[in-house]
Amino acid sequence: MVIGRTAKRRSHPVDELLPVGKLAVYGFQHVLAFYAGAVVVPILLASAIGLNERELIHLINADLFTCGIASIIQSVGFWKIGVRLPLLQGVTFTAVSPMIAIGLAAGGGTQGLLVIYGSVIVAGLVTFLAAPFFSRLIRFFPPVVTGSVILIIGLALLPVAAADAVGGSAHPEPANPRNLAYALGTLALIVIIQRIFRGFLATVAVLIGLVVGTGVAWALGDANFAAVGDSGWFGVTTPFFFGWPKFTGAAIISMVVVMLITAVETTGDVFATGEIVDRRITRSDIARALRADGLATVIGGVFNSFPYTCFAENVGLVRLTRVISRYVVAAAGVIMVLIGLVPKAGAVVAGIPHPVLGGAALAMFATVAVVGVQTLSRVDFNDHRNVVIVGSSVGLALLVTAQPDLAKAVPGWAEVIFGSGITLGSLTAIVLNIVFHHVGKDFGPAVAGTPGAGLVRLDQVNRMSREEFVDTFRRLFQGPSWAVERAYDRRPFGDTSQLRSAFQEALFSGTHTEQRELLEFYPDLGADRVADGEAGEDSTRDQASAGLTRLTEDDQAEFGDLTSAYRDRFGIPLIVCVREAEKREAILRDGWRRLANSPAQEHAAALIEIAKIANNRFCDQVTDANPISSARTRAYGREPS
């Protein structure tokens, strides 16, 4: 043990600097997974506001160049900027529709770009300065808000994809059978790849669809790459290439709202990546990630690009490949910077036919809408207030999406808001959530409940009868409810922390006999009755988090030997909070080691593990207006105050 303490501390695998060859290969893989999503935003924007091909080429190169810089900032980091995790930065899709509305309201073309860049720069500064305080604002973005916004984004962008599918908004030809063939063919190829292939190929299905679709169009004479020959091999994107940015209040407000929504997305991606790489995420990590978003967005506005956020596609790639070094993402950033210095690369992308792009965009934007539906599945729609929030925000968003000329009926300062379904719908969801859930006598965080079972707020907890309290929280513990009953005696609770502490203190204040009885009700690790759900859904969810409900026969036999030996030695089941355990191998190793402890020590250790399990289950029940999924909320909640 002394030797172990004096040995040099190993760095976390996230901080491992791989050989240059591996960095290049793994980094290029990230670029491939990212590339299609990265270039779609400038293509869609240019098509919508009427930019020419040369201007589009410059936008694509500026986007890739700035994406690389942003990814290096986020992954490598400096001072209090950058979360230092393998997170790739890209232009957020959330900003597409608002930017189109801003650009068109300013007259389109490069004049529209200048107003867009002005709002992007200010929104980036706001994000940078507000980063430390965002954890206080996050309660205003529960799933009912974020789910509505994500659903609206997907639905509002589908008309943009549809316009490209029929030849582009400038020269639509819906009756042209070739346009339909290219769009549906590209979409079909993406679906087929997703169905047949697994792993990396599935992650680059959109890229393959674009390449194959463009290749077929070129072979049939429907793709023009003349601009590739006219473009140089090297070119540096210069600050304010299109002119000095212009600043208007409505555009700035619209983009600040976009960055607030993007901050929620970034927070979720950071927690997800923290879980993948096994690194605990704290409030300071979130602040560093959001500062990087803000700084990257300011740089984007200066270097002719757009707002930035973490790319979820690459989060999935990290999980898939298990290559978790942040320097791999930094290498990807370097590669993107280099590609951004090659105008010919941008010219190739600019040559993608509109129908091919439309087919790919249909897949991507519809998927965004599905993610919104998934998020809304965590919302309690038995609470009619949530129905009103979602219905009103989605309804207004689709109203102005279907009838864009409605923006002409409002004052000039409001045209940007009413000219974008995403902006109007997002603001509606945020405001209605505040009105229904944070103003008036029903004010307060929801502290318990699940969809379909009704939410319980802290003020309601303090008014509960003993029976209601026990019925609400008895799932925190297996078996007897004496700990919950004694926690009830500690009312009133000033906040959720006091409520949590009441359960913990009640558990440890029980008699030895009561505690022993409680221990007996916890199921064995890896038991069939847990996998079958007979031990209760909470036990199943607990053990499933470490894969103990999907054991092979050999693994199940090994866990069976351990739990039998432990029960023979101490007369109680081996209790482990598997959600906080590293891996199954670690659970087995620590379990065999614990056999050497005394019965008194194991009694205490079992109580501590039960307290951890109850704490995690408590976090599952606590919604507290937090938009992050329960797993991410658990990581956030474990941060010491």
N, C-alpha and C positions, 0 to 999 in steps of 0.2 A: 504493500500500500504506500509506503514512503517513497519507493522508487517511482510509482505511478504519479505521486503528487509533484515530484521534482522533475519529471520528464518534461521535455519541451511540449507546450500545448499545440496540438494540431489545428490548423486553420479549417474553417468550415468548407465543405466542398464547393459552395457557391463562390468562394474566394480563390479557388484553385486556378492557377494560370497554366493552361494546357500548352503543349508544344505548338509552334507556329503552324505546322501542317494541319493538325487537328482543328485549330482555331479557324483556319481558312475553310476547311471542308464543312465543319458544323455551322460556321457563320453563313456560308453560301446557302446551306439548306434552309436557314431561317429567312434569308432573302427571297428564296423561291416561294416559301409558304406565305410570305408577306406581300410579294410584288404586285399581284393582281389587285388586292385591296388598296394598295398604296396609290396606284395610278388611276384607279376608277374615279376618285373624287375630282381631280383636276379635269378629267375627260368630261364628266357629267356637268361640271360647272361651266366649262368652256362652251359646251354645246348649248346649254340653257341660256347663257347671257350673250351669246353671239361673238365669241372670240374666233380669230382666224387660226389656221394651222400653225403658223410660226409662233403665235402667242401661246398656243396650246403646248407646243414643244418646250418652250421656255418654262411654262408652269410645271410640266412633268419633271424636267431636270431640277428645277428649284425645289420641288416637293421631295424628290429622292435625296438631294443634297442635304436638305434640312432634316429629313427623317433620320439620316445617318447621324447628324450632329445631336439631335434630340435623343436618340438611342444611346449614344455614348454618354451623354449627360446623365441619363436615368440609370444606366448599368454601372458606370465607373464612379460617377458622383464626385462632388467636391463641396467643401464647407457643409452647409445644411441643405444641399440641393442634390437630389438623386437618391433613390431608395436602395441602390446597390444590390439589385436582384436581376435575374435574367429576363428583363422586360423590354420588349421592342416597342418603340414609339411610332405611331402612324397618325395620319389625319383622321379625325373622328367623323364617322358618318352622320352623327347627330347634327353636324354643322352644315351639311349639304343643302338641305331645303332652306334654312334661314339665310345662308349665303346667296343662294339663287334669288330669294325674295329681296334681299338687300341690294344685290347687283342690278336687278331689273328695276327696282324703285328708283335707283340712281341713274337710270337711262341705259343700262346694259353696257357691254363692251368694256374697254379699259377704264372708263369713268366709273362704272360699277365696281370694278376691281379696287379702285382707290378707296371707295367708301368701305368695302369689305375689309381691306387691310387696316384701315383706321380703327374699325370696331374690333378686329382681331388683336391688335396691339394693346388696346385699352383692356380688353377682356383678359388677356394674358397677364397684364400687370395686376389686375384685380385678383386673379387666381393666385398669383405669387404672394401677394400681401395677405390674402385671406387664408392661406394654407394652414397656419397654426390654429385658426379658429374654426376650421371646417367641422371638426368633431362635434362642436356645439350646434352646428346647423344640420347635421346629418339626420336628426330626428324629424326634420321637416320633409324628408325624402324616404318615407316608408315604401313597402312594395306597391301599395295602391297608387303612389305617385310614379315611381320608377317604372313599374309595369305598364301603366297607362302611357307614359312618355315613349318607352321602347316600342310598344305596339303602334303608337301614332307615327313614330319615325318610319317603321317598316311600311305601314299603309300609305303614308304620304309620299314615300319615295317610289312606290310601284308605278304611278303614272309617268314618272321620269324614265323608268326602265321600259315601260310600254311605248313611250315616244321613240326611244332609240330602236326598239324592236321593229318599228314600221319605217325605219329609215332616218330617224332624227327629227327633232322639232323644227329644224330649218326647212327640210324638204321631205315631209312625211308622205309615204306611199303605202297606205294600209292595204291596198288591193294588189300590191306586187307580191306574187307567190314566192319569189326568191327571198325577199325580206323575211317572210314567215318561215321559210325553210331554214335560213341561217339561224334565226332566233331559236326556233324549236329544236333544231339540230344541236346547237350549242348547249341548250338546257338539257336535252336528252343525254348528251355525252357526259355532262357533269353528274347527272343522276346515275348513269350506268357505272361510272368510275367509283362513285360513293357506294354503290351496291356490291360491286365485285371485289374491289381492292380494300385492303386495310392499311393502317399505319401511314407512312409518309405520303404515299401516292394519293390516299384519300384527302390529305390536307392540302394538296396542290391540285385538286380536281378542277377548280375554277381556272387556274392558270393553264392547265392542259386544254380545257374547253376553249379558252380564248386563242391559244396557239393553233389548235387544230382547226377551229372555225375560221380563223384568219387565213390559214394555209389553204383551205378549200376555196374561200372567197378569192384569194389571189390567183389560184389555178384557173378559176372560172372568169377571171378578169374583172372581179368586183371589188378588189382592194388595190389601192394606189400607194406606192411607197416612193414616189418621185422625190419627196422631201428628204428621204434618207440620203440620197446622193448629194443634195444641195446643202446638207448640214455638215458642220465641221466635226473633227474627231475630238476636239478639246474646246471647252468653253466654260467660263466661270460665271456663275450667277451673281449679279451685283445687287447691292441693296437698293430698294426703291426703283427697280428697273422700269416700272410702268409710270413712275411719277410719285410725288409726295402724297402720302395718304390723306384722306379727308375724314373728318370726324362729325358724325351726326348722333344726336341723343337716342333716337329710336333704334338705330342700328347697333349702337353700343349696348343698350339694354337687352336687345335680342341676343347678342353674342355672349353677354354675361350669363344669361339664363342657360345658354348652351353649355358654357363652361361649368356651371353648377351641376348640370346633369352629367357632364363628362367627369366631374370630380367623383360622383357616386360610382360611375363605371370604373374609374381608376382605383378607387378604394376597394371595390370588389376584386379586381384583377390582382391587386397587391396581396390581399388576403389569400386568394386562390393560389398564387405563386408561393407565398409563405408556407402554405400547407404542402405543396408539391416538394419544395426543397427542404422542408422540415426546419424552418426558421421562424421563431415567434415574431409576430408583427405588433408593434406598439404605435401609440399616437404619433411619436416623433417620426416613425417610418412613413406614416401616412402624410405627415406634413412635408417630409423631404420629397416624396413622390409627387405631391401636388405642386410644390415649388418647381420641380423639374418640368411638369406640364405647363405651368405658367411661363417659365423662362423660355421653353421651347416654342410656345405659342407666340411670344413676343418676337423671338428670332424668326419664326415663320412669317409674321407680318412684315418684318423688315426685309427678309430675303424672298418675298413674293410667294409665300406659301400660306398655310392655313392652321387652324387650331389642332393641337396634338393631344393624344391620349395613348394609353397602353393598348396594344393590339391583342385581343383575346385569342386570335388564331395562333399566335406564337406561344401564348400560355399553354394551349393544348399541345403544341409541339414539344415543349419542355417536358410535360407529363408523359408524352408518348416516347420520347427518346431517352429520358432520364439523364440527359446531359445538362447539368444544372449550373455549370460555371457561368458567372455573369460576363466573363471576358469573351465568351462565345458570341453573346449579343453585341458586345463592343466591337468584335471583329466584323459582325454583320453590319454594324453602323459604318465602319471604315469602308466596307465594300460598297454600301449605298452612296457614300460620299463620292467615291471614285466613279460609280455609274452616273451620278448626277453631274459629273464634269464632262460627260460624253454626250453631246447633243444628238449624235446619231441614234443612241439608245432611246432617247425621248421621241425621235422621229419615227422609229419603228412602232412604238406604242401608239403614237398619234395616228398611225395608219390603220388601226383596227377598225373594221367596218361597223357602223352603228348597229345593224341588226345583230351581229355577233356579240357586241357589248351588251345590247339589250337583253339577249338570252341569258347571259351570265348575271346581269344585274337583277333579273327576275328572281333567280335562285337566291342571290345574296340578300336582297331586300325582303323577300318573303320570309327568309330565315330569321331576319331581325324581328319581324312581326311575331313569329312563333316564340322567340325568346321572351317577348313581352307577355304573351299568353302564359308561358311557364312561370314568369314572375308573378302574374296576377293569380296563379293557382294558390299562392300562399296568403291570399287576401280572404278575409271572412266576409262573404257576400250575404250572409244572414243579417249582417249589420247594413241596414238600408243606406246609411250615409256613404258607404263605399260604393254602392251601386250608383248613387247620384254623382259621385266624383268621377268614376270611370265613364259612365254614360255621357255626362256633360262634356268632359274634356275630349273624348273620342268623337262625339257628335259635332262639336264646334270645329275640331281639326279637319274632319272630313268635309264639313260645309264649305270652308274656304279652299280646301283642296279641289273640290268638285266645281266650285264657282269662284275662281280667283279674282274675277272682276268686282267682287264684293268689297275689296280693299279700296276701290274708288269712292265708296259711299261714306268713308270715315275721314276725319281730319288728316292732314299730311303727316303729322307726327305719329299717327297710329297705323299708317299704311304698312310699315314693316311688320308690325305685330299681326295685323289682319291679312297680310299678304303671304303668310306662312302658316300652314296647318300645324307644323311642329311647334312653332313659337306660341301660337294662340292656345293650342291644346296643352302644352307644358305649363304655361302660366295659369291656365284654368285649373289644372290638376293641383298645382302648388297652392294656389289661393283657396280653393275649396277644401283641401286637406287642412289648412290652417283654420278655416272657418268652422269646419265640422269637428275637428279633433283637438284643436288647441285654444279655442276661444269659447268662453261661457262656462256653465256649471259642470259640463262633462270634461273639462280640461284635465289633462294629466296623461302620463304614459300608460299604455296598456301593459300590464305586468303578467298576464297569464291568459291562456286560451289558445285554441287551434282553430283553423278554418272549419266552420260548421258547428263549432261548440260555443262561440261567442267570446268576445274579449272581456277581460276583467281589468279594471284600472285600479290604481293604488288607492284612490279615495273609496272605491267600492270594496276593496279588500278590508279596509279599516272599518267598514260598516257590516261586514259579513257576520252571520251567526257562526258558532263553532262548527256546526254540521256543514255549512256551506264552505267554510274555510278548509276543513278536512277533505271534503269531496273534491275541491279544486286542486289541492296540492299533494294528495296522498301518493300520487305517482312518483314523487321524488324518491321514495323509499320502497323497497320490496316488503311485502307482508304487513306487519303491525303498523298502526298509525300513531303510536304514542309520541313520536318525535314531532309530528305535524301538530298534534293537539297541544303540546306544550309550547310550540312556537306561537300558537294563537294567543297564549296568555301574555305575550310580550307586546301586544298592540298598544298604542297605534304605531305604525311604521312611518318614519319621515321620508324614506325613499326606498328604492329597491335594494340597496346595499344593506339597510337595516333588516329588511325582510329576509334576505339571504342569510345574514348573520344569525337571525333567530332560529332558523332550521339547524344551522351548524352547532350552535350552543345547546340546543335541545338534544341533539344527537349525543354529544359528549357528556351531557349531564345525566344521562340515563343510568340506571343501576346495571351492575354486571349481568344480572339475569336477563334484564330487558334487552341489553345489547346483544347478549348471546343468542336470544331468541330471534332478534332481527337478522343476525348474520346467517342463520340457518335458511332464511328465505331466499338468499341469493343463489342463482343457478351456477353450476359448474361451467368453466370456460370451455367453449367448443361443444357443449352438449347438444344432442339431437333436439331436445325439447325447446332449446333456444332458437335453433334454425327453423323449427316448425312453427314457432310463434306461441308455443304453449306456455312459455315463461313470461309472456306479456310483450307488447310491442316495444316497450322501452328497453327491455333487456336485449331484444333482437336488434334494435337499432344500435345500442351500445356496442355489442360484440361484432356487428357487421362492419363497424368503422375500422376494425383491424382485420377484417376478412375471416373472422372465426365462425361465421355461418356458412362459409364456402370451403371448408377444409377438405383436403384429399384424405383418403383412408389412412395413409401413413401418418399425416399430421394429426388427424383425429385420434389415432391410437396413441400418439406421443402425448397429446394433451390429456387423454384419458389416464395414462400412466401417472402423469404429474398430479392431476387433481385427486386421484385415488390415494396416492402416497401422502399428499398433503392432508386429506381428510382423515386418513389413518393416524397421522402424526398429531394433528391438532383437534380433530373432531368437528371441524367447520369447513365450509367450502373455501377454496382459494379465490379470494376476491381481488380483482385488479381493475382499475379504471383504464380500460383498454383504449379509450379515446386519447389518453395522454401517453400511451405507451408508444415506443418507436416502431417496433416491428414484432411479428409473431415470434421470431427467434429470441428477441430480447425478453418477451414475456416468459417464454420457456426457461431461458437462462436464469432470470431473476427468481422465477418460481422454485426451481431446484435449489437455488442458493438460500431461499427463505426457510427451507426445511431444517437448516442448522440453527434457526432462532429458537428462543424459548417460547412457550405457550403465551406468556403474558405479553411478550413483545409482538407476537403475531396477532393477538387480540387487538392491541393498539393499532398495528399496521392495517388490519382489516377495517377498523373504524375510519381511519384516515382515507382509505380507498373508497369507502362508502360515501364519505363527505365529498370526495372529488366527483363521484358518480352523480350524487344529488345536485352538486353545483352545475354540472353539465346539463342535467335534465332541467334544472331551473332556467338555464340560459335558453334551452329549447322552447320553454314556455314563454319566456319574456320576449315580447315583441318590441317594446320600448321605442316604437316608431323607427326602427333601424332597417334600412333597405338591404343590408348585406344578409346573405343566407345564414342559417343557424350555425353552420360550421365556422363561418368567418366571424360571426358574432361571438362565438365561444373564444376564439383567439383574441378578439378585441377585448372581451370582458376579463381575460386573465391578466391584463396589464395592471400592475400595482398602482395605486393612487399616490 
